C-alpha cells in the first residue's frame, strides 16, 4: 500500500535508505553506500508539506519511501528508496505513480530526478518507466543547482544524469 508517511515513521525511513544504499558496495561505490541519509529534521520538512509517501508491508510498516519537491515548476523526485528485502515488487513504480498523481493535481507538467546513469536500479530502471535523459543544455536552473550540489558532494565520481518524464494526465 502507498500512503503518506506519519511523523513517527521518519526514523524508519533513514534505516530504509541505509539498507537500500548498501547495494552500492557491490558496485564499488562505497562513498555512495556510506553517505548519511537525510536527518529526521530534514525529513520532517517534507512531511509538514505532505511531500513524502511510504510503501508499506502487510503490517503497515514502511518498506520504501519517496520525497518530492517542486524544482523548475516540475515535481522533482528528491529521493526514492525501497528496502532490499522488498525490492523488485513494483514498490518504486507505485511510489513514483503517487508522485505523478500529486504533480498532476498541482498542474505540474513533469517529474524530474537525478540518478546514476549506469546503475541498473537507477538510470536504466527509470528509462523503463518512461524517463528520458536531459542533456546538460536542457537542464533548467534548478536542476543545474542540484547537479552542482551533487558534484560538490563527490557524487560525480560515477556518471550521473538528469531525467524527465511528463506527468500522466
C-alpha positions, 0 to 999 in steps of 0.5 A, spaced: 500 500 500 502 507 498 500 512 503 503 518 506 508 517 511 506 519 519 511 523 523 513 517 527 515 513 521 521 518 519 526 514 523 524 508 519 525 511 513 533 513 514 534 505 516 530 504 509 535 508 505 541 505 509 539 498 507 537 500 500 544 504 499 548 498 501 547 495 494 552 500 492 558 496 495 557 491 490 558 496 485 564 499 488 561 505 490 562 505 497 562 513 498 555 512 495 553 506 500 556 510 506 553 517 505 548 519 511 541 519 509 537 525 510 536 527 518 529 526 521 529 534 521 530 534 514 525 529 513 520 532 517 520 538 512 517 534 507 512 531 511 509 538 514 508 539 506 505 532 505 511 531 500 513 524 502 509 517 501 511 510 504 510 503 501 508 499 506 508 491 508 502 487 510 503 490 517 503 497 515 510 498 516 514 502 511 518 498 506 520 504 501 519 511 501 519 517 496 520 525 497 518 530 492 519 537 491 517 542 486 524 544 482 523 548 475 515 548 476 516 540 475 515 535 481 522 533 482 523 526 485 528 528 491 529 521 493 526 514 492 528 508 496 525 501 497 528 496 502 532 490 499 528 485 502 522 488 498 525 490 492 523 488 485 515 488 487 513 494 483 514 498 490 518 504 486 513 504 480 507 505 485 511 510 489 513 514 483 505 513 480 503 517 487 508 522 485 505 523 478 498 523 481 500 529 486 504 533 480 498 532 476 493 535 481 498 541 482 498 542 474 505 540 474 507 538 467 513 533 469 517 529 474 524 530 474 530 526 478 537 525 478 540 518 478 546 514 476 546 513 469 549 506 469 546 503 475 541 498 473 536 500 479 537 507 477 538 510 470 536 504 466 530 502 471 527 509 470 528 509 462 523 503 463 518 507 466 518 512 461 524 517 463 528 520 458 535 523 459 536 531 459 542 533 456 546 538 460 543 544 455 536 542 457 537 542 464 533 548 467 536 552 473 534 548 478 536 542 476 543 545 474 543 547 482 542 540 484 547 537 479 552 542 482 550 540 489 551 533 487 558 534 484 560 538 490 558 532 494 563 527 490 557 524 487 560 525 480 565 520 481 560 515 477 556 518 471 550 521 473 544 524 469 538 528 469 531 525 467 524 527 465 518 524 464 511 528 463 506 527 468 500 522 466 494 526 465 
